[in-house]
Amino acid sequence: MPLTMATSGEINIVKRIQGRDETKRFLESLGFVEGGQVQVISEIGGNLIVNVKDTRIALSKSMANRIMI
């Protein structure tokens, strides 16, 4: 399921990243790698604030939909 469906506070494992190669590389540079942990901190209007590798990152809804957990 996409990251946008995750509940706040729950730790999830990244299963797959969808999209073009440049999108995958961009997300990987932010710390979203297969097998990595991601935690949703908050959600506002579909946009997410997540915790990845002890760093908070804001993601748009379209980017978060590309991350499968």
All heavy atoms as TSV, in Angstrom:
chain	resi	resn	atom	element	x	y	z
A	1	MET	N	N	0.848	-1.179	0.000
A	1	MET	CA	C	0.000	0.000	0.000
A	1	MET	C	C	0.889	1.237	0.000
A	1	MET	O	O	2.025	1.183	0.470
A	1	MET	CB	C	-0.938	-0.034	1.206
A	1	MET	CG	C	-0.307	0.272	2.537
A	1	MET	SD	S	-1.559	0.250	3.837
A	1	MET	CE	C	-0.508	0.361	5.253
A	2	PRO	N	N	0.411	2.351	-0.519
A	2	PRO	CA	C	1.229	3.569	-0.561
A	2	PRO	C	C	1.399	4.192	0.824
A	2	PRO	O	O	0.606	3.953	1.733
A	2	PRO	CB	C	0.451	4.501	-1.484
A	2	PRO	CG	C	-0.935	3.979	-1.488
A	2	PRO	CD	C	-0.860	2.515	-1.203
A	3	LEU	N	N	2.435	4.969	0.972
A	3	LEU	CA	C	2.758	5.610	2.244
A	3	LEU	C	C	1.626	6.517	2.724
A	3	LEU	O	O	1.440	6.697	3.924
A	3	LEU	CB	C	4.061	6.407	2.102
A	3	LEU	CG	C	4.627	7.057	3.357
A	3	LEU	CD1	C	4.899	6.014	4.432
A	3	LEU	CD2	C	5.887	7.816	3.030
A	4	THR	N	N	0.840	7.057	1.812
A	4	THR	CA	C	-0.264	7.939	2.201
A	4	THR	C	C	-1.335	7.212	3.011
A	4	THR	O	O	-2.130	7.854	3.689
A	4	THR	CB	C	-0.932	8.570	0.964
A	4	THR	OG1	O	-1.287	7.543	0.047
A	4	THR	CG2	C	-0.006	9.560	0.288
A	5	MET	N	N	-1.364	5.873	2.977
A	5	MET	CA	C	-2.351	5.090	3.709
A	5	MET	C	C	-1.877	4.725	5.113
A	5	MET	O	O	-2.634	4.155	5.885
A	5	MET	CB	C	-2.672	3.803	2.935
A	5	MET	CG	C	-3.161	4.021	1.522
A	5	MET	SD	S	-4.816	4.649	1.445
A	5	MET	CE	C	-5.726	3.195	1.863
A	6	ALA	N	N	-0.636	5.033	5.452
A	6	ALA	CA	C	-0.094	4.674	6.764
A	6	ALA	C	C	-0.706	5.541	7.856
A	6	ALA	O	O	-1.082	6.686	7.620
A	6	ALA	CB	C	1.419	4.845	6.760
A	7	THR	N	N	-0.793	4.970	9.043
A	7	THR	CA	C	-1.310	5.727	10.181
A	7	THR	C	C	-0.166	6.451	10.880
A	7	THR	O	O	0.970	5.973	10.890
A	7	THR	CB	C	-2.019	4.795	11.183
A	7	THR	OG1	O	-1.100	3.784	11.604
A	7	THR	CG2	C	-3.230	4.144	10.571
A	8	SER	N	N	-0.468	7.590	11.463
A	8	SER	CA	C	0.543	8.394	12.143
A	8	SER	C	C	1.116	7.643	13.338
A	8	SER	O	O	0.388	6.998	14.080
A	8	SER	CB	C	-0.062	9.717	12.615
A	8	SER	OG	O	-0.449	10.492	11.523
A	9	GLY	N	N	2.427	7.738	13.501
A	9	GLY	CA	C	3.107	7.124	14.630
A	9	GLY	C	C	3.540	5.693	14.407
A	9	GLY	O	O	4.371	5.175	15.140
A	10	GLU	N	N	3.033	5.048	13.388
A	10	GLU	CA	C	3.359	3.651	13.109
A	10	GLU	C	C	4.636	3.570	12.282
A	10	GLU	O	O	4.805	4.305	11.314
A	10	GLU	CB	C	2.197	3.020	12.332
A	10	GLU	CG	C	2.307	1.551	12.100
A	10	GLU	CD	C	1.071	1.021	11.395
A	10	GLU	OE1	O	0.005	0.976	12.029
A	10	GLU	OE2	O	1.179	0.695	10.197
A	11	ILE	N	N	5.541	2.673	12.653
A	11	ILE	CA	C	6.779	2.483	11.890
A	11	ILE	C	C	6.513	1.441	10.808
A	11	ILE	O	O	5.982	0.361	11.086
A	11	ILE	CB	C	7.932	2.038	12.806
A	11	ILE	CG1	C	8.249	3.151	13.803
A	11	ILE	CG2	C	9.166	1.681	11.978
A	11	ILE	CD1	C	9.298	2.801	14.823
A	12	ASN	N	N	6.865	1.792	9.566
A	12	ASN	CA	C	6.645	0.909	8.420
A	12	ASN	C	C	7.969	0.656	7.708
A	12	ASN	O	O	8.918	1.415	7.850
A	12	ASN	CB	C	5.660	1.558	7.436
A	12	ASN	CG	C	4.298	1.761	8.066
A	12	ASN	OD1	O	3.567	0.822	8.281
A	12	ASN	ND2	N	3.973	2.998	8.388
A	13	ILE	N	N	7.983	-0.396	6.908
A	13	ILE	CA	C	9.153	-0.759	6.113
A	13	ILE	C	C	8.857	-0.448	4.648
A	13	ILE	O	O	7.806	-0.808	4.132
A	13	ILE	CB	C	9.486	-2.263	6.266
A	13	ILE	CG1	C	9.684	-2.642	7.737
A	13	ILE	CG2	C	10.717	-2.635	5.447
A	13	ILE	CD1	C	10.847	-1.977	8.422
A	14	VAL	N	N	9.804	0.214	3.973
A	14	VAL	CA	C	9.656	0.532	2.552
A	14	VAL	C	C	9.835	-0.756	1.758
A	14	VAL	O	O	10.864	-1.431	1.856
A	14	VAL	CB	C	10.694	1.587	2.109
A	14	VAL	CG1	C	10.594	1.834	0.608
A	14	VAL	CG2	C	10.507	2.881	2.879
A	15	LYS	N	N	8.824	-1.118	0.976
A	15	LYS	CA	C	8.872	-2.337	0.156
A	15	LYS	C	C	9.379	-2.047	-1.256
A	15	LYS	O	O	10.151	-2.815	-1.815
A	15	LYS	CB	C	7.485	-2.972	0.055
A	15	LYS	CG	C	6.844	-3.319	1.372
A	15	LYS	CD	C	7.451	-4.544	1.972
A	15	LYS	CE	C	6.625	-4.948	3.176
A	15	LYS	NZ	N	7.405	-5.623	4.183
A	16	ARG	N	N	8.920	-0.908	-1.826
A	16	ARG	CA	C	9.230	-0.611	-3.229
A	16	ARG	C	C	9.023	0.871	-3.471
A	16	ARG	O	O	8.198	1.508	-2.820
A	16	ARG	CB	C	8.294	-1.441	-4.116
A	16	ARG	CG	C	8.531	-1.326	-5.585
A	16	ARG	CD	C	7.636	-2.276	-6.379
A	16	ARG	NE	N	6.267	-1.751	-6.448
A	16	ARG	CZ	C	5.202	-2.364	-5.950
A	16	ARG	NH1	N	5.309	-3.512	-5.320
A	16	ARG	NH2	N	4.008	-1.835	-6.060
A	17	ILE	N	N	9.769	1.402	-4.425
A	17	ILE	CA	C	9.582	2.795	-4.848
A	17	ILE	C	C	9.238	2.768	-6.331
A	17	ILE	O	O	9.959	2.172	-7.134
A	17	ILE	CB	C	10.838	3.642	-4.590
A	17	ILE	CG1	C	11.120	3.680	-3.096
A	17	ILE	CG2	C	10.664	5.045	-5.148
A	17	ILE	CD1	C	12.389	4.377	-2.719
A	18	GLN	N	N	8.125	3.411	-6.665
A	18	GLN	CA	C	7.676	3.435	-8.054
A	18	GLN	C	C	8.050	4.763	-8.696
A	18	GLN	O	O	8.308	5.743	-8.013
A	18	GLN	CB	C	6.164	3.248	-8.119
A	18	GLN	CG	C	5.683	1.948	-7.552
A	18	GLN	CD	C	4.176	1.838	-7.568
A	18	GLN	OE1	O	3.470	2.823	-7.508
A	18	GLN	NE2	N	3.684	0.608	-7.627
A	19	GLY	N	N	8.041	4.785	-10.017
A	19	GLY	CA	C	8.285	6.021	-10.746
A	19	GLY	C	C	9.488	5.918	-11.659
A	19	GLY	O	O	10.078	4.858	-11.822
A	20	ARG	N	N	9.822	7.052	-12.245
A	20	ARG	CA	C	10.970	7.118	-13.142
A	20	ARG	C	C	12.260	6.950	-12.356
A	20	ARG	O	O	12.297	7.108	-11.144
A	20	ARG	CB	C	10.999	8.471	-13.851
A	20	ARG	CG	C	9.832	8.701	-14.751
A	20	ARG	CD	C	9.977	10.027	-15.424
A	20	ARG	NE	N	8.867	10.259	-16.336
A	20	ARG	CZ	C	8.644	11.397	-16.912
A	20	ARG	NH1	N	9.428	12.438	-16.674
A	20	ARG	NH2	N	7.626	11.544	-17.734
A	21	ASP	N	N	13.346	6.665	-13.080
A	21	ASP	CA	C	14.648	6.471	-12.436
A	21	ASP	C	C	15.081	7.708	-11.664
A	21	ASP	O	O	15.610	7.593	-10.565
A	21	ASP	CB	C	15.710	6.113	-13.470
A	21	ASP	CG	C	15.567	4.683	-13.974
A	21	ASP	OD1	O	14.914	3.872	-13.280
A	21	ASP	OD2	O	16.111	4.372	-15.043
A	22	GLU	N	N	14.849	8.896	-12.223
A	22	GLU	CA	C	15.270	10.109	-11.521
A	22	GLU	C	C	14.463	10.326	-10.244
A	22	GLU	O	O	15.000	10.808	-9.242
A	22	GLU	CB	C	15.179	11.331	-12.429
A	22	GLU	CG	C	13.776	11.677	-12.881
A	22	GLU	CD	C	13.746	12.801	-13.890
A	22	GLU	OE1	O	14.470	12.711	-14.897
A	22	GLU	OE2	O	13.017	13.768	-13.656
A	23	THR	N	N	13.190	9.934	-10.258
A	23	THR	CA	C	12.361	10.034	-9.053
A	23	THR	C	C	12.854	9.057	-7.996
A	23	THR	O	O	12.961	9.407	-6.819
A	23	THR	CB	C	10.887	9.732	-9.383
A	23	THR	OG1	O	10.444	10.628	-10.402
A	23	THR	CG2	C	10.006	9.884	-8.167
A	24	LYS	N	N	13.179	7.838	-8.417
A	24	LYS	CA	C	13.699	6.840	-7.484
A	24	LYS	C	C	15.008	7.316	-6.866
A	24	LYS	O	O	15.212	7.192	-5.658
A	24	LYS	CB	C	13.918	5.510	-8.201
A	24	LYS	CG	C	12.639	4.805	-8.582
A	24	LYS	CD	C	12.953	3.512	-9.296
A	24	LYS	CE	C	11.695	2.804	-9.746
A	24	LYS	NZ	N	11.969	1.559	-10.445
A	25	ARG	N	N	15.903	7.855	-7.681
A	25	ARG	CA	C	17.188	8.355	-7.166
A	25	ARG	C	C	16.987	9.501	-6.193
A	25	ARG	O	O	17.670	9.586	-5.164
A	25	ARG	CB	C	18.096	8.795	-8.322
A	25	ARG	CG	C	18.837	7.644	-8.977
A	25	ARG	CD	C	19.954	8.142	-9.863
A	25	ARG	NE	N	19.466	8.972	-10.959
A	25	ARG	CZ	C	19.081	8.521	-12.147
A	25	ARG	NH1	N	19.136	7.233	-12.389
A	25	ARG	NH2	N	18.659	9.338	-13.082
A	26	PHE	N	N	16.048	10.402	-6.492
A	26	PHE	CA	C	15.766	11.521	-5.601
A	26	PHE	C	C	15.282	11.024	-4.240
A	26	PHE	O	O	15.781	11.461	-3.193
A	26	PHE	CB	C	14.723	12.457	-6.232
A	26	PHE	CG	C	14.256	13.531	-5.312
A	26	PHE	CD1	C	15.097	14.573	-4.954
A	26	PHE	CD2	C	12.979	13.512	-4.780
A	26	PHE	CE1	C	14.676	15.575	-4.093
A	26	PHE	CE2	C	12.537	14.504	-3.917
A	26	PHE	CZ	C	13.393	15.535	-3.577
A	27	LEU	N	N	14.329	10.093	-4.247
A	27	LEU	CA	C	13.813	9.561	-2.992
A	27	LEU	C	C	14.870	8.775	-2.228
A	27	LEU	O	O	14.946	8.838	-1.005
A	27	LEU	CB	C	12.573	8.706	-3.241
A	27	LEU	CG	C	11.322	9.490	-3.661
A	27	LEU	CD1	C	10.219	8.551	-4.111
A	27	LEU	CD2	C	10.837	10.379	-2.538
A	28	GLU	N	N	15.718	8.040	-2.955
A	28	GLU	CA	C	16.807	7.308	-2.305
A	28	GLU	C	C	17.804	8.268	-1.669
A	28	GLU	O	O	18.330	7.989	-0.591
A	28	GLU	CB	C	17.508	6.387	-3.297
A	28	GLU	CG	C	16.691	5.162	-3.644
A	28	GLU	CD	C	17.319	4.308	-4.729
A	28	GLU	OE1	O	18.419	4.651	-5.221
A	28	GLU	OE2	O	16.705	3.298	-5.098
A	29	SER	N	N	18.046	9.407	-2.298
A	29	SER	CA	C	18.973	10.389	-1.720
A	29	SER	C	C	18.410	11.003	-0.437
A	29	SER	O	O	19.163	11.463	0.421
A	29	SER	CB	C	19.296	11.493	-2.732
A	29	SER	OG	O	18.183	12.346	-2.919
A	30	LEU	N	N	17.084	10.998	-0.292
A	30	LEU	CA	C	16.454	11.484	0.933
A	30	LEU	C	C	16.433	10.428	2.033
A	30	LEU	O	O	16.126	10.736	3.181
A	30	LEU	CB	C	15.013	11.930	0.646
A	30	LEU	CG	C	14.836	13.168	-0.218
A	30	LEU	CD1	C	13.358	13.404	-0.491
A	30	LEU	CD2	C	15.457	14.383	0.437
A	31	GLY	N	N	16.746	9.168	1.678
A	31	GLY	CA	C	16.783	8.098	2.669
A	31	GLY	C	C	15.724	7.041	2.498
A	31	GLY	O	O	15.651	6.106	3.294
A	32	PHE	N	N	14.889	7.161	1.479
A	32	PHE	CA	C	13.845	6.159	1.232
A	32	PHE	C	C	14.434	5.028	0.397
A	32	PHE	O	O	14.476	5.101	-0.823
A	32	PHE	CB	C	12.656	6.781	0.493
A	32	PHE	CG	C	11.937	7.821	1.297
A	32	PHE	CD1	C	12.233	9.164	1.135
A	32	PHE	CD2	C	10.977	7.465	2.217
A	32	PHE	CE1	C	11.578	10.131	1.870
A	32	PHE	CE2	C	10.317	8.420	2.967
A	32	PHE	CZ	C	10.618	9.748	2.798
A	33	VAL	N	N	14.908	3.986	1.070
A	33	VAL	CA	C	15.490	2.831	0.389
A	33	VAL	C	C	14.682	1.588	0.758
A	33	VAL	O	O	14.077	1.528	1.830
A	33	VAL	CB	C	16.971	2.636	0.772
A	33	VAL	CG1	C	17.824	3.768	0.232
A	33	VAL	CG2	C	17.144	2.518	2.267
A	34	GLU	N	N	14.666	0.610	-0.121
A	34	GLU	CA	C	13.935	-0.624	0.142
A	34	GLU	C	C	14.479	-1.282	1.396
A	34	GLU	O	O	15.693	-1.401	1.570
A	34	GLU	CB	C	14.040	-1.568	-1.058
A	34	GLU	CG	C	13.282	-1.065	-2.262
A	34	GLU	CD	C	13.306	-2.043	-3.422
A	34	GLU	OE1	O	13.619	-3.232	-3.204
A	34	GLU	OE2	O	13.010	-1.605	-4.539
A	35	GLY	N	N	13.588	-1.663	2.284
A	35	GLY	CA	C	13.980	-2.270	3.542
A	35	GLY	C	C	14.196	-1.261	4.660
A	35	GLY	O	O	14.354	-1.641	5.812
A	36	GLY	N	N	14.171	0.025	4.340
A	36	GLY	CA	C	14.364	1.069	5.340
A	36	GLY	C	C	13.084	1.367	6.106
A	36	GLY	O	O	11.986	1.082	5.634
A	37	GLN	N	N	13.246	1.933	7.282
A	37	GLN	CA	C	12.091	2.272	8.105
A	37	GLN	C	C	11.633	3.695	7.830
A	37	GLN	O	O	12.450	4.582	7.588
A	37	GLN	CB	C	12.428	2.146	9.588
A	37	GLN	CG	C	12.690	0.739	10.032
A	37	GLN	CD	C	12.920	0.648	11.532
A	37	GLN	OE1	O	13.116	1.648	12.191
A	37	GLN	NE2	N	12.903	-0.562	12.044
A	38	VAL	N	N	10.320	3.891	7.881
A	38	VAL	CA	C	9.720	5.213	7.709
A	38	VAL	C	C	8.546	5.328	8.677
A	38	VAL	O	O	7.801	4.374	8.878
A	38	VAL	CB	C	9.284	5.453	6.237
A	38	VAL	CG1	C	8.269	4.439	5.791
A	38	VAL	CG2	C	8.756	6.855	6.054
A	39	GLN	N	N	8.421	6.486	9.297
A	39	GLN	CA	C	7.344	6.730	10.256
A	39	GLN	C	C	6.635	8.025	9.886
A	39	GLN	O	O	7.278	9.055	9.707
A	39	GLN	CB	C	7.912	6.836	11.670
A	39	GLN	CG	C	6.866	7.109	12.724
A	39	GLN	CD	C	7.479	7.246	14.110
A	39	GLN	OE1	O	8.673	7.455	14.257
A	39	GLN	NE2	N	6.654	7.134	15.114
A	40	VAL	N	N	5.315	7.956	9.750
A	40	VAL	CA	C	4.522	9.145	9.451
A	40	VAL	C	C	4.347	9.931	10.749
A	40	VAL	O	O	3.855	9.402	11.741
A	40	VAL	CB	C	3.156	8.772	8.839
A	40	VAL	CG1	C	2.303	10.011	8.649
A	40	VAL	CG2	C	3.335	8.041	7.533
A	41	ILE	N	N	4.755	11.197	10.736
A	41	ILE	CA	C	4.610	12.060	11.910
A	41	ILE	C	C	3.248	12.753	11.866
A	41	ILE	O	O	2.515	12.738	12.844
A	41	ILE	CB	C	5.731	13.125	11.942
A	41	ILE	CG1	C	7.091	12.474	11.822
A	41	ILE	CG2	C	5.574	14.031	13.147
A	41	ILE	CD1	C	7.792	12.086	13.047
A	42	SER	N	N	2.929	13.374	10.725
A	42	SER	CA	C	1.632	14.034	10.590
A	42	SER	C	C	1.227	14.097	9.123
A	42	SER	O	O	2.053	13.935	8.224
A	42	SER	CB	C	1.668	15.437	11.196
A	42	SER	OG	O	2.511	16.270	10.448
A	43	GLU	N	N	-0.075	14.358	8.913
A	43	GLU	CA	C	-0.646	14.432	7.566
A	43	GLU	C	C	-1.579	15.632	7.515
A	43	GLU	O	O	-2.439	15.795	8.371
A	43	GLU	CB	C	-1.407	13.132	7.276
A	43	GLU	CG	C	-2.024	13.063	5.901
A	43	GLU	CD	C	-3.467	13.521	5.886
A	43	GLU	OE1	O	-4.163	13.387	6.893
A	43	GLU	OE2	O	-3.886	14.038	4.838
A	44	ILE	N	N	-1.352	16.489	6.520
A	44	ILE	CA	C	-2.194	17.679	6.337
A	44	ILE	C	C	-2.566	17.764	4.867
A	44	ILE	O	O	-1.704	17.984	4.021
A	44	ILE	CB	C	-1.462	18.969	6.769
A	44	ILE	CG1	C	-1.044	18.883	8.235
A	44	ILE	CG2	C	-2.328	20.191	6.519
A	44	ILE	CD1	C	-0.077	19.941	8.675
A	45	GLY	N	N	-3.833	17.566	4.553
A	45	GLY	CA	C	-4.304	17.663	3.177
A	45	GLY	C	C	-3.669	16.660	2.240
A	45	GLY	O	O	-3.518	16.932	1.056
A	46	GLY	N	N	-3.268	15.504	2.752
A	46	GLY	CA	C	-2.628	14.492	1.919
A	46	GLY	C	C	-1.121	14.589	1.909
A	46	GLY	O	O	-0.439	13.633	1.581
A	47	ASN	N	N	-0.573	15.758	2.242
A	47	ASN	CA	C	0.871	15.922	2.330
A	47	ASN	C	C	1.350	15.381	3.672
A	47	ASN	O	O	0.655	15.480	4.669
A	47	ASN	CB	C	1.248	17.404	2.182
A	47	ASN	CG	C	0.786	17.965	0.857
A	47	ASN	OD1	O	0.865	17.308	-0.170
A	47	ASN	ND2	N	0.289	19.183	0.886
A	48	LEU	N	N	2.548	14.801	3.674
A	48	LEU	CA	C	3.028	14.103	4.859
A	48	LEU	C	C	4.315	14.704	5.405
A	48	LEU	O	O	5.130	15.221	4.647
A	48	LEU	CB	C	3.313	12.630	4.529
A	48	LEU	CG	C	2.170	11.776	4.027
A	48	LEU	CD1	C	2.686	10.390	3.667
A	48	LEU	CD2	C	1.080	11.669	5.059
A	49	ILE	N	N	4.474	14.601	6.701
A	49	ILE	CA	C	5.763	14.818	7.343
A	49	ILE	C	C	6.152	13.462	7.900
A	49	ILE	O	O	5.407	12.863	8.673
A	49	ILE	CB	C	5.692	15.879	8.451
A	49	ILE	CG1	C	5.320	17.225	7.839
A	49	ILE	CG2	C	7.028	15.965	9.194
A	49	ILE	CD1	C	5.125	18.330	8.834
A	50	VAL	N	N	7.313	12.969	7.464
A	50	VAL	CA	C	7.744	11.631	7.851
A	50	VAL	C	C	9.116	11.688	8.509
A	50	VAL	O	O	9.869	12.640	8.325
A	50	VAL	CB	C	7.784	10.679	6.634
A	50	VAL	CG1	C	6.409	10.499	6.040
A	50	VAL	CG2	C	8.746	11.164	5.581
A	51	ASN	N	N	9.419	10.639	9.254
A	51	ASN	CA	C	10.716	10.496	9.900
A	51	ASN	C	C	11.448	9.351	9.211
A	51	ASN	O	O	10.977	8.224	9.222
A	51	ASN	CB	C	10.515	10.208	11.388
A	51	ASN	CG	C	11.783	10.362	12.179
A	51	ASN	OD1	O	12.809	10.762	11.664
A	51	ASN	ND2	N	11.704	10.032	13.450
A	52	VAL	N	N	12.596	9.680	8.586
A	52	VAL	CA	C	13.411	8.682	7.907
A	52	VAL	C	C	14.849	8.879	8.376
A	52	VAL	O	O	15.402	9.984	8.256
A	52	VAL	CB	C	13.345	8.846	6.373
A	52	VAL	CG1	C	14.280	7.879	5.672
A	52	VAL	CG2	C	11.944	8.654	5.878
A	53	LYS	N	N	15.441	7.830	8.912
A	53	LYS	CA	C	16.825	7.888	9.387
A	53	LYS	C	C	17.050	9.078	10.315
A	53	LYS	O	O	17.979	9.859	10.142
A	53	LYS	CB	C	17.792	7.925	8.212
A	53	LYS	CG	C	17.761	6.678	7.368
A	53	LYS	CD	C	18.822	6.682	6.307
A	53	LYS	CE	C	18.796	5.379	5.531
A	53	LYS	NZ	N	19.824	5.330	4.510
A	54	ASP	N	N	16.162	9.244	11.296
A	54	ASP	CA	C	16.242	10.315	12.297
A	54	ASP	C	C	16.190	11.712	11.693
A	54	ASP	O	O	16.725	12.657	12.256
A	54	ASP	CB	C	17.498	10.162	13.156
A	54	ASP	CG	C	17.483	8.881	13.965
A	54	ASP	OD1	O	16.368	8.461	14.359
A	54	ASP	OD2	O	18.557	8.307	14.205
A	55	THR	N	N	15.558	11.854	10.536
A	55	THR	CA	C	15.395	13.146	9.871
A	55	THR	C	C	13.941	13.323	9.478
A	55	THR	O	O	13.322	12.405	8.942
A	55	THR	CB	C	16.272	13.219	8.598
A	55	THR	OG1	O	17.623	12.950	8.954
A	55	THR	CG2	C	16.175	14.568	7.937
A	56	ARG	N	N	13.391	14.499	9.744
A	56	ARG	CA	C	12.008	14.786	9.331
A	56	ARG	C	C	12.019	15.353	7.924
A	56	ARG	O	O	12.765	16.290	7.633
A	56	ARG	CB	C	11.364	15.776	10.288
A	56	ARG	CG	C	11.048	15.141	11.605
A	56	ARG	CD	C	10.258	16.060	12.466
A	56	ARG	NE	N	9.944	15.385	13.716
A	56	ARG	CZ	C	9.080	15.807	14.585
A	56	ARG	NH1	N	8.437	16.933	14.382
A	56	ARG	NH2	N	8.846	15.137	15.686
A	57	ILE	N	N	11.144	14.807	7.088
A	57	ILE	CA	C	11.065	15.214	5.685
A	57	ILE	C	C	9.600	15.452	5.341
A	57	ILE	O	O	8.735	14.659	5.708
A	57	ILE	CB	C	11.651	14.118	4.764
A	57	ILE	CG1	C	13.133	13.901	5.091
A	57	ILE	CG2	C	11.471	14.489	3.296
A	57	ILE	CD1	C	13.759	12.751	4.363
A	58	ALA	N	N	9.334	16.545	4.634
A	58	ALA	CA	C	7.983	16.834	4.146
A	58	ALA	C	C	7.869	16.286	2.725
A	58	ALA	O	O	8.740	16.511	1.893
A	58	ALA	CB	C	7.727	18.326	4.165
A	59	LEU	N	N	6.785	15.554	2.471
A	59	LEU	CA	C	6.532	14.965	1.155
A	59	LEU	C	C	5.170	15.383	0.643
A	59	LEU	O	O	4.195	15.401	1.403
A	59	LEU	CB	C	6.543	13.434	1.233
A	59	LEU	CG	C	7.855	12.718	1.419
A	59	LEU	CD1	C	7.603	11.230	1.565
A	59	LEU	CD2	C	8.773	12.973	0.247
A	60	SER	N	N	5.108	15.672	-0.644
A	60	SER	CA	C	3.806	15.938	-1.253
A	60	SER	C	C	3.038	14.624	-1.380
A	60	SER	O	O	3.622	13.538	-1.306
A	60	SER	CB	C	3.991	16.564	-2.635
A	60	SER	OG	O	4.555	15.625	-3.519
A	61	LYS	N	N	1.747	14.734	-1.568
A	61	LYS	CA	C	0.909	13.540	-1.698
A	61	LYS	C	C	1.346	12.707	-2.891
A	61	LYS	O	O	1.391	11.478	-2.815
A	61	LYS	CB	C	-0.559	13.958	-1.841
A	61	LYS	CG	C	-1.520	12.817	-1.841
A	61	LYS	CD	C	-2.957	13.280	-1.888
A	61	LYS	CE	C	-3.926	12.121	-1.807
A	61	LYS	NZ	N	-5.310	12.571	-1.812
A	62	SER	N	N	1.699	13.334	-4.002
A	62	SER	CA	C	2.092	12.588	-5.195
A	62	SER	C	C	3.392	11.826	-4.979
A	62	SER	O	O	3.538	10.699	-5.450
A	62	SER	CB	C	2.206	13.511	-6.407
A	62	SER	OG	O	3.235	14.457	-6.207
A	63	MET	N	N	4.354	12.413	-4.258
A	63	MET	CA	C	5.605	11.715	-3.964
A	63	MET	C	C	5.365	10.577	-2.981
A	63	MET	O	O	5.921	9.486	-3.130
A	63	MET	CB	C	6.649	12.666	-3.373
A	63	MET	CG	C	7.400	13.434	-4.392
A	63	MET	SD	S	8.405	12.350	-5.418
A	63	MET	CE	C	9.487	13.553	-6.089
A	64	ALA	N	N	4.544	10.817	-1.979
A	64	ALA	CA	C	4.259	9.790	-0.971
A	64	ALA	C	C	3.531	8.595	-1.597
A	64	ALA	O	O	3.712	7.464	-1.151
A	64	ALA	CB	C	3.438	10.376	0.166
A	65	ASN	N	N	2.742	8.819	-2.635
A	65	ASN	CA	C	2.046	7.731	-3.315
A	65	ASN	C	C	2.991	6.817	-4.069
A	65	ASN	O	O	2.627	5.699	-4.413
A	65	ASN	CB	C	0.964	8.279	-4.260
A	65	ASN	CG	C	-0.316	8.582	-3.550
A	65	ASN	OD1	O	-0.688	7.917	-2.596
A	65	ASN	ND2	N	-1.009	9.613	-4.010
A	66	ARG	N	N	4.191	7.263	-4.351
A	66	ARG	CA	C	5.170	6.456	-5.069
A	66	ARG	C	C	5.943	5.519	-4.146
A	66	ARG	O	O	6.648	4.641	-4.622
A	66	ARG	CB	C	6.148	7.363	-5.809
A	66	ARG	CG	C	5.482	8.139	-6.920
A	66	ARG	CD	C	6.501	8.940	-7.709
A	66	ARG	NE	N	5.867	9.513	-8.862
A	66	ARG	CZ	C	5.684	10.804	-9.033
A	66	ARG	NH1	N	6.099	11.665	-8.126
A	66	ARG	NH2	N	5.102	11.275	-10.118
A	67	ILE	N	N	5.823	5.724	-2.841
A	67	ILE	CA	C	6.536	4.906	-1.864
A	67	ILE	C	C	5.588	3.839	-1.335
A	67	ILE	O	O	4.588	4.161	-0.692
A	67	ILE	CB	C	7.091	5.772	-0.721
A	67	ILE	CG1	C	8.028	6.843	-1.275
A	67	ILE	CG2	C	7.796	4.909	0.317
A	67	ILE	CD1	C	8.399	7.911	-0.286
A	68	MET	N	N	5.908	2.583	-1.604
A	68	MET	CA	C	5.071	1.465	-1.170
A	68	MET	C	C	5.619	0.871	0.118
A	68	MET	O	O	6.815	0.656	0.253
A	68	MET	CB	C	5.012	0.365	-2.233
A	68	MET	CG	C	4.394	0.801	-3.533
A	68	MET	SD	S	2.671	1.165	-3.322
A	68	MET	CE	C	2.490	2.527	-4.432
A	69	ILE	N	N	4.703	0.640	1.068
A	69	ILE	CA	C	5.111	0.064	2.356
A	69	ILE	C	C	4.452	-1.297	2.545
A	69	ILE	O	O	3.490	-1.609	1.867
A	69	ILE	CB	C	4.766	0.988	3.538
A	69	ILE	CG1	C	3.295	1.347	3.539
A	69	ILE	CG2	C	5.629	2.232	3.476
A	69	ILE	CD1	C	2.857	2.114	4.756
